Amino acid sequence: MEQYLPIFLEFLKLNRNVSSHTLRAYRSDLRQFVEFSKERLGRPITTDDFDHRLVRSFLANLYENGHSRASSARKLASVRSFARYLRNEGRLEHDFVGLVSTPKLARRMPIHLDQDEISVLIESPDSDTALGRRDRAILELFYASGLRLSELVSLNVDDVNLRDQLVRVSGKGGKDRVVPFNQSTTDAISAYLKDHRVLVNSNNQTSGQSYRPQSAVVSMPLFLNYRGGRLSSRSVDRLVRKYVVQSSVRLGVSPHALRHSFATHLLERGADLRAIQELLGHARVSTTQRYTHVNAAQITALYRRTHPRA
């Protein structure tokens, strides 16, 4: 059965257009399952061995080795997808995936900031420096459009339409969407773009090249580091956490918390859940529905704080 793994991974890449990160996760999960099966059976696994009992034993082994429920659920999803693929290809006679229950996950409320905390955070960067203006633009765009970290760092200059206040985003699975932003974000990006040429020139001077005109600039990365290269996800994560500490908002706030804040504040002000789903680029509305639980928690807290007999 192990010989079908590369074929399945190629199928995911070509037919489901999964990201390289998702593909690595599938490869890792399935190799772990195959290695466990070899050890348990004392020989290479065949399609005849691939049943619900073996998968349940795999899950039990994950629990014994301290894997979280979330991690176990993801690995089970990978094994299920592989089983369905083999079944559809006629390599597996029985369909057992429904016989293995997914570990029940604890529902956690997404961490988000209130509107006052967001204002303090966004105003933290030093607007008198080029990098400070860049950081202000990053924080503004994060909160104004609810982008994922990977989406923000992959933006190019020509993905942003300042006149119409829209940003073109390449989301998960290569799905594009267009998201609006506000006037303060327009102002912040406009101020930063005046420094963009300076940062590009710093890179060109290092490489011995001259500055190229506008036609070359538009396809360049939007957010640059001090050397003029594309800002990495790790760098953006680090700078967001730095400003959280500086503004004394709260500890442990990541860039994703700004995305959660974006969705939560829209919902609080009456935005439609389907519209929020489109803005966030969620494939399923069930993913977006977790923000309704945040809102319900806030309502409960308000009730207990204000009702005379609560």
C-alpha positions as CSV (number, residue, x, y, z in Angstrom):
1,M,0.0,0.0,0.0
2,E,2.9,2.3,0.6
3,Q,3.5,2.6,-3.1
4,Y,0.3,4.5,-3.5
5,L,1.4,7.4,-1.2
6,P,3.3,9.4,-3.8
7,I,0.5,9.0,-6.3
8,F,-2.0,10.2,-3.7
9,L,0.1,13.2,-2.9
10,E,0.4,14.1,-6.6
11,F,-3.4,13.8,-6.8
12,L,-3.8,16.3,-4.0
13,K,-1.4,18.7,-5.6
14,L,-2.9,18.5,-9.1
15,N,-6.6,18.0,-8.5
16,R,-7.3,19.7,-5.2
17,N,-4.7,22.5,-5.5
18,V,-3.6,22.2,-1.9
19,S,-0.9,24.4,-0.6
20,S,2.7,23.2,-0.1
21,H,2.2,23.5,3.7
22,T,-0.9,21.2,3.5
23,L,0.9,18.8,1.3
24,R,3.8,18.5,3.8
25,A,1.3,17.8,6.5
26,Y,-0.4,15.0,4.6
27,R,3.0,13.5,3.8
28,S,4.1,13.6,7.4
29,D,0.8,12.2,8.8
30,L,0.6,9.4,6.3
31,R,4.2,8.3,6.7
32,Q,3.7,8.3,10.5
33,F,0.6,6.0,10.0
34,V,2.5,3.7,7.6
35,E,5.5,3.4,10.0
36,F,3.1,2.7,12.9
37,S,1.4,0.0,10.8
38,K,4.7,-1.7,9.9
39,E,5.7,-1.8,13.5
40,R,2.3,-3.2,14.7
41,L,2.0,-5.8,11.9
42,G,5.7,-6.7,11.8
43,R,5.7,-6.3,8.0
44,P,4.7,-3.8,5.3
45,I,1.0,-2.8,5.3
46,T,-1.2,-4.0,2.5
47,T,-4.7,-2.7,1.5
48,D,-6.2,-5.8,3.2
49,D,-4.7,-4.6,6.5
50,F,-6.1,-1.1,6.1
51,D,-9.3,-1.1,8.2
52,H,-11.0,0.7,11.1
53,R,-9.2,-1.5,13.7
54,L,-5.8,-0.5,12.5
55,V,-6.8,3.2,12.3
56,R,-8.2,3.1,15.9
57,S,-5.0,1.5,17.1
58,F,-3.1,4.4,15.4
59,L,-5.3,6.9,17.3
60,A,-4.7,5.1,20.6
61,N,-1.0,5.2,20.0
62,L,-1.1,9.0,19.4
63,Y,-3.0,9.5,22.7
64,E,-0.4,7.3,24.5
65,N,2.4,9.4,23.1
66,G,0.9,12.7,24.2
67,H,-0.5,14.1,21.0
68,S,-3.2,16.6,21.4
69,R,-6.8,16.0,20.2
70,A,-6.4,18.6,17.5
71,S,-3.2,16.9,16.2
72,S,-4.8,13.5,16.3
73,A,-7.9,14.8,14.5
74,R,-5.7,16.2,11.7
75,K,-3.8,13.0,11.3
76,L,-7.1,11.0,11.2
77,A,-8.4,13.4,8.5
78,S,-5.3,12.6,6.4
79,V,-5.7,8.9,6.8
80,R,-9.4,9.1,5.9
81,S,-8.6,11.1,2.8
82,F,-6.1,8.5,1.7
83,A,-8.6,5.7,2.4
84,R,-11.3,7.4,0.3
85,Y,-8.8,7.9,-2.5
86,L,-7.9,4.2,-2.5
87,R,-11.6,3.3,-2.4
88,N,-12.4,5.6,-5.4
89,E,-9.5,4.1,-7.3
90,G,-10.7,0.6,-6.7
91,R,-7.6,-0.3,-4.6
92,L,-9.7,-0.7,-1.4
93,E,-12.7,-2.9,-1.2
94,H,-14.3,-1.7,2.0
95,D,-15.3,1.8,3.1
96,F,-14.6,2.1,6.8
97,V,-13.9,5.8,7.4
98,G,-17.3,6.3,9.0
99,L,-16.5,3.7,11.7
100,V,-13.7,5.8,13.2
101,S,-14.9,8.8,15.3
102,T,-13.1,12.1,15.2
103,P,-11.7,13.1,18.6
104,K,-14.0,15.7,20.2
105,L,-12.2,19.0,20.3
106,A,-12.5,21.6,23.0
107,R,-14.1,24.8,21.6
108,R,-11.7,27.6,22.2
109,M,-12.7,31.3,21.9
110,P,-10.5,33.1,19.4
111,I,-8.3,35.7,21.0
112,H,-9.2,39.2,19.9
113,L,-8.7,42.8,21.0
114,D,-11.4,45.4,21.7
115,Q,-11.7,48.5,19.7
116,D,-9.7,50.7,22.1
117,E,-6.9,48.2,22.3
118,I,-6.8,48.1,18.5
119,S,-6.5,51.9,18.3
120,V,-3.6,51.9,20.8
121,L,-1.8,49.1,19.0
122,I,-2.1,50.7,15.5
123,E,-0.8,54.0,16.7
124,S,2.3,52.4,18.4
125,P,4.8,52.6,15.4
126,D,7.0,55.6,15.1
127,S,5.5,57.6,12.1
128,D,8.8,59.6,11.8
129,T,10.7,56.7,10.4
130,A,10.3,54.7,7.1
131,L,10.1,51.3,9.0
132,G,7.6,52.8,11.4
133,R,5.4,54.0,8.6
134,R,5.7,50.5,7.0
135,D,4.7,48.9,10.3
136,R,1.7,51.3,10.7
137,A,0.5,50.2,7.2
138,I,0.9,46.6,8.1
139,L,-1.2,46.9,11.3
140,E,-3.8,49.0,9.6
141,L,-4.2,46.5,6.7
142,F,-4.3,43.5,9.1
143,Y,-7.2,45.0,11.0
144,A,-9.0,46.7,8.1
145,S,-9.1,43.6,5.9
146,G,-8.8,40.6,8.2
147,L,-5.9,39.1,6.2
148,R,-4.0,36.0,7.1
149,L,-0.3,36.4,7.9
150,S,0.7,34.5,4.8
151,E,-1.7,36.5,2.6
152,L,-0.3,39.8,3.9
153,V,3.4,39.0,3.3
154,S,2.7,37.7,-0.2
155,L,1.1,40.9,-1.4
156,N,2.7,42.9,-4.2
157,V,2.4,46.6,-4.9
158,D,-0.1,46.1,-7.8
159,D,-2.4,44.0,-5.5
160,V,-3.4,47.2,-3.8
161,N,-5.9,49.6,-5.4
162,L,-5.7,52.8,-3.3
163,R,-8.2,54.7,-5.4
164,D,-11.0,52.1,-4.9
165,Q,-9.6,51.0,-1.5
166,L,-9.4,47.3,-2.4
167,V,-6.8,44.6,-2.0
168,R,-6.5,41.5,-4.2
169,V,-5.6,38.5,-2.0
170,S,-4.4,35.0,-2.9
171,G,-5.9,32.8,-0.2
172,K,-5.8,29.2,0.8
173,G,-5.9,26.7,-2.1
174,G,-5.0,29.4,-4.6
175,K,-8.4,31.0,-4.3
176,D,-8.4,34.8,-5.0
177,R,-10.7,37.3,-3.4
178,V,-11.0,41.1,-3.2
179,V,-11.3,42.7,0.2
180,P,-12.0,46.4,0.9
181,F,-10.1,48.5,3.4
182,N,-10.8,51.9,5.0
183,Q,-9.4,55.5,4.6
184,S,-6.9,55.3,7.5
185,T,-5.4,52.2,5.8
186,T,-5.3,54.1,2.5
187,D,-3.5,57.0,4.2
188,A,-1.0,54.6,6.0
189,I,-0.1,52.7,2.8
190,S,0.2,55.9,0.8
191,A,2.6,57.3,3.4
192,Y,4.6,54.1,3.4
193,L,4.8,53.9,-0.4
194,K,6.8,57.1,-0.4
195,D,9.5,55.1,1.4
196,H,9.1,52.1,-0.8
197,R,11.6,53.4,-3.4
198,V,14.1,54.1,-0.6
199,L,13.9,50.5,0.6
200,V,14.1,49.2,-3.0
201,N,17.2,51.4,-3.6
202,S,18.9,50.0,-0.5
203,N,18.5,46.5,-2.0
204,N,19.7,47.7,-5.4
205,Q,22.8,49.4,-3.9
206,T,23.7,46.1,-2.2
207,S,23.3,44.1,-5.4
208,G,24.9,46.8,-7.6
209,Q,21.7,47.4,-9.6
210,S,20.1,50.8,-10.4
211,Y,16.5,51.7,-9.5
212,R,14.1,50.5,-12.2
213,P,11.1,52.6,-13.2
214,Q,7.4,52.2,-12.2
215,S,6.6,49.2,-14.5
216,A,9.1,47.1,-12.5
217,V,8.0,48.5,-9.1
218,V,4.3,47.5,-9.4
219,S,5.2,43.7,-9.4
220,M,7.5,44.1,-6.4
221,P,6.6,43.0,-2.9
222,L,4.5,45.5,-1.0
223,F,6.1,45.1,2.4
224,L,9.8,45.2,2.4
225,N,12.5,44.7,5.1
226,Y,15.3,47.2,5.6
227,R,17.4,45.5,3.0
228,G,14.7,45.9,0.3
229,G,13.6,42.3,0.2
230,R,10.1,40.8,0.9
231,L,9.3,40.9,4.6
232,S,9.0,37.3,5.9
233,S,6.1,35.9,8.0
234,R,8.4,35.4,10.9
235,S,9.4,39.1,10.8
236,V,5.8,40.3,10.7
237,D,4.9,38.0,13.6
238,R,7.8,39.4,15.5
239,L,7.0,43.1,14.8
240,V,3.3,42.6,15.8
241,R,4.2,41.1,19.1
242,K,6.7,43.9,19.7
243,Y,4.1,46.5,19.3
244,V,1.7,44.6,21.5
245,V,4.4,44.8,24.3
246,Q,5.1,48.4,23.6
247,S,1.4,49.4,23.7
248,S,0.8,47.2,26.8
249,V,-2.3,45.8,25.2
250,R,-1.9,42.2,26.4
251,L,0.6,39.4,26.1
252,G,0.4,36.5,23.7
253,V,-1.3,38.5,20.9
254,S,-0.3,37.2,17.4
255,P,-1.1,38.6,13.9
256,H,-4.0,36.2,13.8
257,A,-5.6,38.0,16.7
258,L,-6.0,41.0,14.4
259,R,-7.9,38.8,12.0
260,H,-10.1,37.6,14.8
261,S,-10.7,41.2,16.0
262,F,-11.7,42.2,12.4
263,A,-14.4,39.5,12.3
264,T,-15.6,39.9,15.8
265,H,-16.1,43.7,15.5
266,L,-17.9,43.3,12.2
267,L,-20.3,40.8,13.8
268,E,-20.8,43.0,16.8
269,R,-22.0,45.8,14.5
270,G,-24.5,43.6,12.7
271,A,-22.5,42.3,9.7
272,D,-24.0,39.2,7.9
273,L,-22.2,36.0,8.7
274,R,-22.0,35.1,5.0
275,A,-20.4,38.4,4.2
276,I,-17.8,37.9,6.9
277,Q,-17.1,34.4,5.5
278,E,-16.4,35.9,2.1
279,L,-14.2,38.6,3.5
280,L,-12.1,36.1,5.5
281,G,-11.9,33.6,2.6
282,H,-13.4,30.7,4.6
283,A,-14.4,27.7,2.5
284,R,-17.2,26.8,4.9
285,V,-19.5,29.0,7.0
286,S,-19.0,26.6,9.9
287,T,-15.5,28.0,10.3
288,T,-16.9,31.6,10.5
289,Q,-19.6,30.6,13.0
290,R,-17.1,30.4,15.8
291,Y,-17.3,34.2,16.0
292,T,-20.9,33.9,17.0
293,H,-19.7,32.0,20.1
294,V,-17.4,35.0,20.9
295,N,-20.3,37.3,20.6
296,A,-22.5,35.1,22.8
297,A,-19.8,35.0,25.4
298,Q,-19.7,38.8,25.5
299,I,-23.5,39.0,25.8
300,T,-23.4,36.5,28.7
301,A,-20.6,38.5,30.4
302,L,-22.6,41.7,30.0
303,Y,-25.8,40.1,31.4
304,R,-24.0,38.8,34.5
305,R,-22.4,42.2,35.0
306,T,-25.5,44.3,34.7
307,H,-28.6,42.2,35.6
308,P,-29.7,42.9,39.2
309,R,-30.2,39.2,40.0
310,A,-27.5,37.7,37.8
